[in-house]
Amino acid sequence: MQVRDAAALVTGASAGIGADVAELLGERGARVLVHGRDADRTAAVADRIGGRPILADLATAAGVDELAAGAGAVDVLVLNAGAGHAGPFLEMQADLIEELLALDLTGAIRLTHALLPGMLARGRGQLCFVSSIAGRTGVAGEAVYAAAKAGLDAFAESLRLELAGSGVGVSVVVPAVVETGFFARRGRPYERRSPRPVPSHQVAAAVVRAIEADRAEVFVPGWTRIAPAVRAVAPAAFRRLSLRYGEDVRSR
Ligand SMILES: NC(=O)c1ccc[n+]([C@@H]2O[C@H](COP(=O)([O-])OP(=O)(O)OC[C@H]3O[C@@H](n4cnc5c(N)ncnc54)[C@H](OP(=O)(O)O)[C@@H]3O)[C@@H](O)[C@H]2O)c1
């Protein structure tokens, strides 16, 4: 996918990984639509990179539809907006389950549903989903977030097969732990020693590489692809290790 002169919409670009992706796409000559929910943060990023700000709450179907209607023709769609939740499943407010699934899974699917027809009509486009290693391995205390990201992975993989030969590519970027405000927002800091957090610009570079080369899947950092591979070939051992080294939410 040629990024220069392409119209790129990056969701969740008011902060963290999305802001870096928006900046990098702008540097490579794309016309960038900077999506966010917070007006000030979104305007600040758009001003800094010379993009156009656009606001919407993607945890609601109406917000997704508004974004799709306001975006116009989009060649590159980076589905990055997301939020986490950490803590024992039964301590989660029931409404938060719907909200997380709406933002992290169904919102991204609905936005794709709205913008894909234009890409297919023009015979060119690239979808890039920002998933999470949590969706590949399962994480104690992050059951709903992990389920949403696993769903996003399965959706992207299926769509990639369905769209083969159409001119529209599908990529998934799978970060492990990234230095952003994500952990503060979800209400619990990252406390494990491994994997170490990587800077958000490293994930942004992987997103742009995936878009330009139509890469199906990129793990950041690359070595973390070992975890789902071990889970697939030695599931019992993987589960023993996960119990031993995973975050212990049972005692909290
Ligand atoms: N950080 C990590 O360790 C990590 C690891 C794996 C995967 N990821 C994934 O990477 C993506 C980006 O995360 P990040 O680390 O950059 O997080 P972040 O710094 O918290 O940024 C999250 C972005 O999503 C937007 N957002 C949150 N709730 C929204 C809503 N209801 N409607 C619309 N936009 C909303 C935020 O917009 P406002 O600021 O305007 O509210 C912000 O732009 C997420 O999908 C996350 O699951 C992160």
py3Dmol code that shows the C-alpha trace and the ligand (Angstrom):
import py3Dmol

protein = """\
ATOM      1  CA  MET A   1       0.000   0.000   0.000  1.00  0.00           C
ATOM      2  CA  GLN A   2       1.392   3.362  -1.082  1.00  0.00           C
ATOM      3  CA  VAL A   3       0.930   5.663   1.918  1.00  0.00           C
ATOM      4  CA  ARG A   4       1.904   8.889   0.137  1.00  0.00           C
ATOM      5  CA  ASP A   5      -1.245  10.906  -0.698  1.00  0.00           C
ATOM      6  CA  ALA A   6      -3.485   8.230   0.813  1.00  0.00           C
ATOM      7  CA  ALA A   7      -6.334   9.299   3.088  1.00  0.00           C
ATOM      8  CA  ALA A   8      -5.620   7.670   6.460  1.00  0.00           C
ATOM      9  CA  LEU A   9      -7.974   7.471   9.435  1.00  0.00           C
ATOM     10  CA  VAL A  10      -6.338   6.519  12.723  1.00  0.00           C
ATOM     11  CA  THR A  11      -8.747   5.808  15.572  1.00  0.00           C
ATOM     12  CA  GLY A  12      -7.562   6.565  19.079  1.00  0.00           C
ATOM     13  CA  ALA A  13      -4.948   8.973  17.728  1.00  0.00           C
ATOM     14  CA  SER A  14      -5.327  11.513  20.534  1.00  0.00           C
ATOM     15  CA  ALA A  15      -2.785   9.629  22.667  1.00  0.00           C
ATOM     16  CA  GLY A  16      -0.312   6.752  22.886  1.00  0.00           C
ATOM     17  CA  ILE A  17       0.254   4.410  19.964  1.00  0.00           C
ATOM     18  CA  GLY A  18      -2.372   6.068  17.748  1.00  0.00           C
ATOM     19  CA  ALA A  19      -0.788   9.519  18.063  1.00  0.00           C
ATOM     20  CA  ASP A  20       2.572   8.079  16.962  1.00  0.00           C
ATOM     21  CA  VAL A  21       0.962   6.192  14.058  1.00  0.00           C
ATOM     22  CA  ALA A  22      -0.781   9.394  12.916  1.00  0.00           C
ATOM     23  CA  GLU A  23       2.503  11.309  13.072  1.00  0.00           C
ATOM     24  CA  LEU A  24       4.431   8.668  11.141  1.00  0.00           C
ATOM     25  CA  LEU A  25       1.763   8.391   8.435  1.00  0.00           C
ATOM     26  CA  GLY A  26       1.785  12.198   8.124  1.00  0.00           C
ATOM     27  CA  GLU A  27       5.577  12.192   7.747  1.00  0.00           C
ATOM     28  CA  ARG A  28       5.222   9.651   4.932  1.00  0.00           C
ATOM     29  CA  GLY A  29       2.862  11.900   3.012  1.00  0.00           C
ATOM     30  CA  ALA A  30      -0.583  10.613   4.010  1.00  0.00           C
ATOM     31  CA  ARG A  31      -3.511  12.962   4.614  1.00  0.00           C
ATOM     32  CA  VAL A  32      -4.300  12.036   8.193  1.00  0.00           C
ATOM     33  CA  LEU A  33      -7.625  12.096   9.994  1.00  0.00           C
ATOM     34  CA  VAL A  34      -6.821  12.163  13.692  1.00  0.00           C
ATOM     35  CA  HIS A  35      -9.643  10.519  15.607  1.00  0.00           C
ATOM     36  CA  GLY A  36     -10.094  10.873  19.359  1.00  0.00           C
ATOM     37  CA  ARG A  37     -12.757  11.298  21.993  1.00  0.00           C
ATOM     38  CA  ASP A  38     -11.192  14.105  23.998  1.00  0.00           C
ATOM     39  CA  ALA A  39     -11.429  17.356  22.000  1.00  0.00           C
ATOM     40  CA  ASP A  40      -8.308  19.067  23.383  1.00  0.00           C
ATOM     41  CA  ARG A  41      -6.018  16.047  23.105  1.00  0.00           C
ATOM     42  CA  THR A  42      -7.247  15.283  19.594  1.00  0.00           C
ATOM     43  CA  ALA A  43      -6.828  18.900  18.409  1.00  0.00           C
ATOM     44  CA  ALA A  44      -3.316  19.049  19.900  1.00  0.00           C
ATOM     45  CA  VAL A  45      -2.168  15.970  17.934  1.00  0.00           C
ATOM     46  CA  ALA A  46      -3.878  17.145  14.724  1.00  0.00           C
ATOM     47  CA  ASP A  47      -2.236  20.592  15.013  1.00  0.00           C
ATOM     48  CA  ARG A  48       1.181  19.084  15.680  1.00  0.00           C
ATOM     49  CA  ILE A  49       1.143  16.756  12.668  1.00  0.00           C
ATOM     50  CA  GLY A  50      -0.950  18.840  10.246  1.00  0.00           C
ATOM     51  CA  GLY A  51      -3.886  16.413  10.280  1.00  0.00           C
ATOM     52  CA  ARG A  52      -7.653  16.903  10.572  1.00  0.00           C
ATOM     53  CA  PRO A  53      -9.215  16.199  13.969  1.00  0.00           C
ATOM     54  CA  ILE A  54     -12.429  14.192  14.221  1.00  0.00           C
ATOM     55  CA  LEU A  55     -14.247  13.281  17.431  1.00  0.00           C
ATOM     56  CA  ALA A  56     -16.451  10.286  18.272  1.00  0.00           C
ATOM     57  CA  ASP A  57     -17.145   7.932  21.134  1.00  0.00           C
ATOM     58  CA  LEU A  58     -16.522   4.504  19.614  1.00  0.00           C
ATOM     59  CA  ALA A  59     -18.135   2.642  22.494  1.00  0.00           C
ATOM     60  CA  THR A  60     -21.516   3.540  20.971  1.00  0.00           C
ATOM     61  CA  ALA A  61     -22.938   2.506  17.600  1.00  0.00           C
ATOM     62  CA  ALA A  62     -24.073   6.107  17.007  1.00  0.00           C
ATOM     63  CA  GLY A  63     -20.517   7.342  17.589  1.00  0.00           C
ATOM     64  CA  VAL A  64     -19.115   4.828  15.104  1.00  0.00           C
ATOM     65  CA  ASP A  65     -21.689   5.833  12.482  1.00  0.00           C
ATOM     66  CA  GLU A  66     -20.894   9.530  13.047  1.00  0.00           C
ATOM     67  CA  LEU A  67     -17.195   8.885  12.539  1.00  0.00           C
ATOM     68  CA  ALA A  68     -17.815   6.886   9.359  1.00  0.00           C
ATOM     69  CA  ALA A  69     -20.083   9.621   7.983  1.00  0.00           C
ATOM     70  CA  GLY A  70     -17.606  12.407   8.796  1.00  0.00           C
ATOM     71  CA  ALA A  71     -14.505  10.626   7.538  1.00  0.00           C
ATOM     72  CA  GLY A  72     -15.206  10.672   3.782  1.00  0.00           C
ATOM     73  CA  ALA A  73     -13.163   8.357   1.554  1.00  0.00           C
ATOM     74  CA  VAL A  74     -10.555   6.447   3.561  1.00  0.00           C
ATOM     75  CA  ASP A  75      -7.715   4.427   1.971  1.00  0.00           C
ATOM     76  CA  VAL A  76      -5.900   3.417   5.154  1.00  0.00           C
ATOM     77  CA  LEU A  77      -7.909   2.593   8.264  1.00  0.00           C
ATOM     78  CA  VAL A  78      -5.999   1.982  11.492  1.00  0.00           C
ATOM     79  CA  LEU A  79      -8.339   0.486  14.102  1.00  0.00           C
ATOM     80  CA  ASN A  80      -6.389   1.364  17.202  1.00  0.00           C
ATOM     81  CA  ALA A  81      -8.783   2.968  19.724  1.00  0.00           C
ATOM     82  CA  GLY A  82      -9.132   0.741  22.754  1.00  0.00           C
ATOM     83  CA  ALA A  83      -9.160   0.461  26.491  1.00  0.00           C
ATOM     84  CA  GLY A  84      -8.356  -2.226  29.006  1.00  0.00           C
ATOM     85  CA  HIS A  85      -9.677  -3.430  32.309  1.00  0.00           C
ATOM     86  CA  ALA A  86      -7.745  -5.316  34.957  1.00  0.00           C
ATOM     87  CA  GLY A  87      -9.119  -7.078  38.000  1.00  0.00           C
ATOM     88  CA  PRO A  88     -11.121 -10.165  38.911  1.00  0.00           C
ATOM     89  CA  PHE A  89     -13.896 -10.816  36.391  1.00  0.00           C
ATOM     90  CA  LEU A  90     -16.685 -10.891  38.970  1.00  0.00           C
ATOM     91  CA  GLU A  91     -15.659  -7.510  40.362  1.00  0.00           C
ATOM     92  CA  MET A  92     -16.334  -5.901  36.986  1.00  0.00           C
ATOM     93  CA  GLN A  93     -19.496  -3.821  36.694  1.00  0.00           C
ATOM     94  CA  ALA A  94     -21.809  -5.655  34.266  1.00  0.00           C
ATOM     95  CA  ASP A  95     -22.232  -2.541  32.089  1.00  0.00           C
ATOM     96  CA  LEU A  96     -18.485  -2.253  31.671  1.00  0.00           C
ATOM     97  CA  ILE A  97     -18.463  -5.648  29.921  1.00  0.00           C
ATOM     98  CA  GLU A  98     -20.675  -4.241  27.138  1.00  0.00           C
ATOM     99  CA  GLU A  99     -18.674  -1.009  26.974  1.00  0.00           C
ATOM    100  CA  LEU A 100     -15.320  -2.774  26.574  1.00  0.00           C
ATOM    101  CA  LEU A 101     -16.645  -5.185  23.947  1.00  0.00           C
ATOM    102  CA  ALA A 102     -18.239  -2.271  22.078  1.00  0.00           C
ATOM    103  CA  LEU A 103     -15.025  -0.238  21.996  1.00  0.00           C
ATOM    104  CA  ASP A 104     -12.450  -3.015  21.580  1.00  0.00           C
ATOM    105  CA  LEU A 105     -14.408  -5.341  19.273  1.00  0.00           C
ATOM    106  CA  THR A 106     -17.791  -4.457  17.795  1.00  0.00           C
ATOM    107  CA  GLY A 107     -16.976  -0.771  17.245  1.00  0.00           C
ATOM    108  CA  ALA A 108     -13.967  -1.712  15.113  1.00  0.00           C
ATOM    109  CA  ILE A 109     -16.038  -4.255  13.173  1.00  0.00           C
ATOM    110  CA  ARG A 110     -18.854  -1.744  12.599  1.00  0.00           C
ATOM    111  CA  LEU A 111     -16.435   0.962  11.424  1.00  0.00           C
ATOM    112  CA  THR A 112     -14.858  -1.526   9.015  1.00  0.00           C
ATOM    113  CA  HIS A 113     -18.336  -2.441   7.751  1.00  0.00           C
ATOM    114  CA  ALA A 114     -19.030   1.232   7.021  1.00  0.00           C
ATOM    115  CA  LEU A 115     -15.727   2.148   5.327  1.00  0.00           C
ATOM    116  CA  LEU A 116     -14.833  -1.050   3.452  1.00  0.00           C
ATOM    117  CA  PRO A 117     -17.361  -0.584   0.596  1.00  0.00           C
ATOM    118  CA  GLY A 118     -15.578   2.619  -0.511  1.00  0.00           C
ATOM    119  CA  MET A 119     -12.201   0.856  -0.493  1.00  0.00           C
ATOM    120  CA  LEU A 120     -13.572  -2.034  -2.552  1.00  0.00           C
ATOM    121  CA  ALA A 121     -15.176   0.361  -5.024  1.00  0.00           C
ATOM    122  CA  ARG A 122     -11.801   2.116  -5.512  1.00  0.00           C
ATOM    123  CA  GLY A 123      -9.994  -1.245  -5.607  1.00  0.00           C
ATOM    124  CA  ARG A 124      -7.468  -0.165  -3.002  1.00  0.00           C
ATOM    125  CA  GLY A 125      -7.181   0.051   0.755  1.00  0.00           C
ATOM    126  CA  GLN A 126      -5.529  -1.272   3.870  1.00  0.00           C
ATOM    127  CA  LEU A 127      -7.069  -2.147   7.222  1.00  0.00           C
ATOM    128  CA  CYS A 128      -4.737  -2.413  10.196  1.00  0.00           C
ATOM    129  CA  PHE A 129      -6.095  -3.726  13.511  1.00  0.00           C
ATOM    130  CA  VAL A 130      -4.178  -3.070  16.730  1.00  0.00           C
ATOM    131  CA  SER A 131      -4.786  -6.183  18.792  1.00  0.00           C
ATOM    132  CA  SER A 132      -2.938  -7.417  21.896  1.00  0.00           C
ATOM    133  CA  ILE A 133      -0.901 -10.389  23.056  1.00  0.00           C
ATOM    134  CA  ALA A 134      -3.629 -10.783  25.719  1.00  0.00           C
ATOM    135  CA  GLY A 135      -5.936 -12.036  22.957  1.00  0.00           C
ATOM    136  CA  ARG A 136      -3.399 -14.688  21.913  1.00  0.00           C
ATOM    137  CA  THR A 137      -2.510 -16.058  25.333  1.00  0.00           C
ATOM    138  CA  GLY A 138      -5.308 -15.193  27.768  1.00  0.00           C
ATOM    139  CA  VAL A 139      -4.392 -13.198  30.882  1.00  0.00           C
ATOM    140  CA  ALA A 140      -5.769 -13.693  34.400  1.00  0.00           C
ATOM    141  CA  GLY A 141      -7.618 -10.553  35.442  1.00  0.00           C
ATOM    142  CA  GLU A 142      -8.097  -9.363  31.841  1.00  0.00           C
ATOM    143  CA  ALA A 143     -10.696 -11.876  30.645  1.00  0.00           C
ATOM    144  CA  VAL A 144     -13.048  -9.476  28.852  1.00  0.00           C
ATOM    145  CA  TYR A 145     -10.264  -7.395  27.279  1.00  0.00           C
ATOM    146  CA  ALA A 146      -8.521 -10.585  26.111  1.00  0.00           C
ATOM    147  CA  ALA A 147     -11.797 -11.932  24.688  1.00  0.00           C
ATOM    148  CA  ALA A 148     -12.359  -8.707  22.740  1.00  0.00           C
ATOM    149  CA  LYS A 149      -8.857  -8.780  21.264  1.00  0.00           C
ATOM    150  CA  ALA A 150      -9.115 -12.507  20.409  1.00  0.00           C
ATOM    151  CA  GLY A 151     -12.355 -11.708  18.594  1.00  0.00           C
ATOM    152  CA  LEU A 152     -10.682  -8.879  16.718  1.00  0.00           C
ATOM    153  CA  ASP A 153      -7.895 -11.250  15.614  1.00  0.00           C
ATOM    154  CA  ALA A 154     -10.373 -13.841  14.322  1.00  0.00           C
ATOM    155  CA  PHE A 155     -12.348 -11.144  12.517  1.00  0.00           C
ATOM    156  CA  ALA A 156      -9.225  -9.746  10.840  1.00  0.00           C
ATOM    157  CA  GLU A 157      -7.923 -13.180   9.821  1.00  0.00           C
ATOM    158  CA  SER A 158     -11.293 -14.122   8.302  1.00  0.00           C
ATOM    159  CA  LEU A 159     -11.624 -10.808   6.487  1.00  0.00           C
ATOM    160  CA  ARG A 160      -8.118 -11.111   5.073  1.00  0.00           C
ATOM    161  CA  LEU A 161      -9.096 -14.438   3.488  1.00  0.00           C
ATOM    162  CA  GLU A 162     -12.401 -13.028   2.247  1.00  0.00           C
ATOM    163  CA  LEU A 163     -10.777  -9.956   0.663  1.00  0.00           C
ATOM    164  CA  ALA A 164      -7.886 -11.761  -1.070  1.00  0.00           C
ATOM    165  CA  GLY A 165      -7.427 -10.344  -4.562  1.00  0.00           C
ATOM    166  CA  SER A 166      -9.748  -7.390  -3.944  1.00  0.00           C
ATOM    167  CA  GLY A 167      -7.009  -4.763  -3.590  1.00  0.00           C
ATOM    168  CA  VAL A 168      -7.834  -4.320   0.101  1.00  0.00           C
ATOM    169  CA  GLY A 169      -5.312  -5.782   2.540  1.00  0.00           C
ATOM    170  CA  VAL A 170      -5.715  -6.627   6.213  1.00  0.00           C
ATOM    171  CA  SER A 171      -2.992  -6.453   8.842  1.00  0.00           C
ATOM    172  CA  VAL A 172      -2.920  -7.164  12.556  1.00  0.00           C
ATOM    173  CA  VAL A 173      -0.342  -5.664  14.887  1.00  0.00           C
ATOM    174  CA  VAL A 174       0.013  -7.511  18.177  1.00  0.00           C
ATOM    175  CA  PRO A 175       1.756  -5.415  20.849  1.00  0.00           C
ATOM    176  CA  ALA A 176       2.742  -6.922  24.183  1.00  0.00           C
ATOM    177  CA  VAL A 177       3.323  -4.109  26.701  1.00  0.00           C
ATOM    178  CA  VAL A 178       3.705  -0.503  25.557  1.00  0.00           C
ATOM    179  CA  GLU A 179       4.670   2.681  27.435  1.00  0.00           C
ATOM    180  CA  THR A 180       1.449   4.701  27.147  1.00  0.00           C
ATOM    181  CA  GLY A 181      -1.276   5.996  29.442  1.00  0.00           C
ATOM    182  CA  PHE A 182      -3.173   2.706  28.877  1.00  0.00           C
ATOM    183  CA  PHE A 183      -2.348   1.237  32.294  1.00  0.00           C
ATOM    184  CA  ALA A 184      -3.160   4.433  34.203  1.00  0.00           C
ATOM    185  CA  ARG A 185      -6.472   4.653  32.377  1.00  0.00           C
ATOM    186  CA  ARG A 186      -7.426   1.075  33.125  1.00  0.00           C
ATOM    187  CA  GLY A 187      -6.704   1.740  36.797  1.00  0.00           C
ATOM    188  CA  ARG A 188      -3.881  -0.685  37.464  1.00  0.00           C
ATOM    189  CA  PRO A 189      -0.160  -0.261  36.643  1.00  0.00           C
ATOM    190  CA  TYR A 190       1.787  -2.944  34.776  1.00  0.00           C
ATOM    191  CA  GLU A 191       3.708  -4.900  37.389  1.00  0.00           C
ATOM    192  CA  ARG A 192       5.253  -7.930  35.669  1.00  0.00           C
ATOM    193  CA  ARG A 193       8.952  -8.045  34.850  1.00  0.00           C
ATOM    194  CA  SER A 194       8.481  -9.605  31.410  1.00  0.00           C
ATOM    195  CA  PRO A 195       7.747  -8.693  28.718  1.00  0.00           C
ATOM    196  CA  ARG A 196       9.338  -5.277  29.216  1.00  0.00           C
ATOM    197  CA  PRO A 197       7.339  -2.267  27.992  1.00  0.00           C
ATOM    198  CA  VAL A 198       8.414  -0.907  24.596  1.00  0.00           C
ATOM    199  CA  PRO A 199       8.068   2.741  23.475  1.00  0.00           C
ATOM    200  CA  SER A 200       4.911   3.542  21.514  1.00  0.00           C
ATOM    201  CA  HIS A 201       6.891   4.734  18.480  1.00  0.00           C
ATOM    202  CA  GLN A 202       8.180   1.147  18.068  1.00  0.00           C
ATOM    203  CA  VAL A 203       4.598  -0.101  17.719  1.00  0.00           C
ATOM    204  CA  ALA A 204       3.751   2.798  15.388  1.00  0.00           C
ATOM    205  CA  ALA A 205       6.689   1.867  13.134  1.00  0.00           C
ATOM    206  CA  ALA A 206       5.392  -1.723  13.043  1.00  0.00           C
ATOM    207  CA  VAL A 207       1.909  -0.495  12.091  1.00  0.00           C
ATOM    208  CA  VAL A 208       3.255   1.551   9.180  1.00  0.00           C
ATOM    209  CA  ARG A 209       5.498  -1.339   8.041  1.00  0.00           C
ATOM    210  CA  ALA A 210       2.499  -3.682   8.143  1.00  0.00           C
ATOM    211  CA  ILE A 211       0.409  -1.244   6.073  1.00  0.00           C
ATOM    212  CA  GLU A 212       3.092  -0.609   3.458  1.00  0.00           C
ATOM    213  CA  ALA A 213       3.998  -4.278   3.004  1.00  0.00           C
ATOM    214  CA  ASP A 214       0.510  -5.742   3.593  1.00  0.00           C
ATOM    215  CA  ARG A 215       1.929  -7.863   6.412  1.00  0.00           C
ATOM    216  CA  ALA A 216      -0.734 -10.189   7.847  1.00  0.00           C
ATOM    217  CA  GLU A 217       0.666 -10.075  11.370  1.00  0.00           C
ATOM    218  CA  VAL A 218       3.406  -8.277  13.268  1.00  0.00           C
ATOM    219  CA  PHE A 219       4.263  -8.905  16.929  1.00  0.00           C
ATOM    220  CA  VAL A 220       5.931  -6.104  18.922  1.00  0.00           C
ATOM    221  CA  PRO A 221       8.457  -6.985  20.238  1.00  0.00           C
ATOM    222  CA  GLY A 222       8.983  -9.772  17.702  1.00  0.00           C
ATOM    223  CA  TRP A 223      10.063 -12.445  20.183  1.00  0.00           C
ATOM    224  CA  THR A 224       6.624 -12.446  21.861  1.00  0.00           C
ATOM    225  CA  ARG A 225       5.293 -14.509  18.955  1.00  0.00           C
ATOM    226  CA  ILE A 226       6.825 -17.424  20.879  1.00  0.00           C
ATOM    227  CA  ALA A 227       4.064 -17.281  23.510  1.00  0.00           C
ATOM    228  CA  PRO A 228       1.098 -18.242  21.279  1.00  0.00           C
ATOM    229  CA  ALA A 229       3.336 -20.739  19.450  1.00  0.00           C
ATOM    230  CA  VAL A 230       4.169 -22.505  22.742  1.00  0.00           C
ATOM    231  CA  ARG A 231       0.500 -22.382  23.723  1.00  0.00           C
ATOM    232  CA  ALA A 232      -0.390 -24.134  20.451  1.00  0.00           C
ATOM    233  CA  VAL A 233       2.202 -26.915  20.599  1.00  0.00           C
ATOM    234  CA  ALA A 234       2.509 -27.461  24.381  1.00  0.00           C
ATOM    235  CA  PRO A 235      -0.711 -26.160  25.940  1.00  0.00           C
ATOM    236  CA  ALA A 236      -0.356 -27.940  29.294  1.00  0.00           C
ATOM    237  CA  ALA A 237       3.165 -26.596  29.855  1.00  0.00           C
ATOM    238  CA  PHE A 238       2.063 -23.161  28.703  1.00  0.00           C
ATOM    239  CA  ARG A 239      -0.773 -23.103  31.248  1.00  0.00           C
ATOM    240  CA  ARG A 240       1.548 -24.197  34.066  1.00  0.00           C
ATOM    241  CA  LEU A 241       3.961 -21.370  33.198  1.00  0.00           C
ATOM    242  CA  SER A 242       1.111 -18.865  32.917  1.00  0.00           C
ATOM    243  CA  LEU A 243      -0.152 -19.785  36.373  1.00  0.00           C
ATOM    244  CA  ARG A 244       3.333 -19.515  37.805  1.00  0.00           C
ATOM    245  CA  TYR A 245       4.444 -16.251  36.172  1.00  0.00           C
ATOM    246  CA  GLY A 246       1.134 -14.528  35.430  1.00  0.00           C
ATOM    247  CA  GLU A 247      -0.314 -11.713  37.509  1.00  0.00           C
ATOM    248  CA  ASP A 248      -2.011 -13.183  40.561  1.00  0.00           C
ATOM    249  CA  VAL A 249      -5.405 -11.532  40.722  1.00  0.00           C
ATOM    250  CA  ARG A 250      -6.785 -14.226  43.041  1.00  0.00           C
ATOM    251  CA  SER A 251      -5.161 -12.725  46.120  1.00  0.00           C
ATOM    252  CA  ARG A 252      -6.140  -9.124  45.371  1.00  0.00           C
TER     253      ARG A 252
END
"""
ligand_1 = """\
48
LIG
N -0.355 0.024 25.998
C -0.223 -1.288 25.904
O 0.526 -1.917 26.670
C -0.987 -2.058 24.856
C -0.661 -3.412 24.669
C -1.342 -4.146 23.709
C -2.313 -3.563 22.951
N -2.634 -2.248 23.129
C -3.710 -1.682 22.321
O -3.205 -0.547 21.632
C -4.275 0.354 21.362
C -3.853 1.762 21.760
O -3.581 1.753 23.143
P -2.617 2.816 23.858
O -1.674 2.039 24.681
O -2.103 3.807 22.889
O -3.680 3.462 24.869
P -3.961 4.990 25.295
O -2.718 5.778 25.364
O -4.840 4.862 26.491
O -4.839 5.551 24.059
C -6.129 5.039 23.817
C -6.774 5.794 22.665
O -8.087 5.242 22.475
C -9.054 6.289 22.559
N -10.290 5.859 23.192
C -10.453 5.301 24.418
N -11.761 5.083 24.661
C -12.438 5.558 23.568
C -13.809 5.635 23.209
N -14.790 5.206 24.020
N -14.125 6.172 21.997
C -13.172 6.622 21.187
N -11.866 6.581 21.451
C -11.494 6.047 22.637
C -8.409 7.368 23.401
O -9.067 8.594 23.091
P -9.204 9.831 24.137
O -7.833 10.011 24.729
O -9.574 10.985 23.263
O -10.235 9.423 25.131
C -6.949 7.284 22.960
O -6.765 8.021 21.783
C -5.485 -0.183 22.128
O -6.345 -0.868 21.242
C -4.884 -1.149 23.126
O -5.777 -2.180 23.485
C -1.989 -1.480 24.074
"""
view = py3Dmol.view(width=600, height=400)
view.addModel(protein, "pdb")
view.setStyle({"model": 0}, {"cartoon": {"style": "trace"}})
view.addModel(ligand_1, "xyz")
view.setStyle({"model": 1}, {"stick": {}})
view.zoomTo()
view.show()
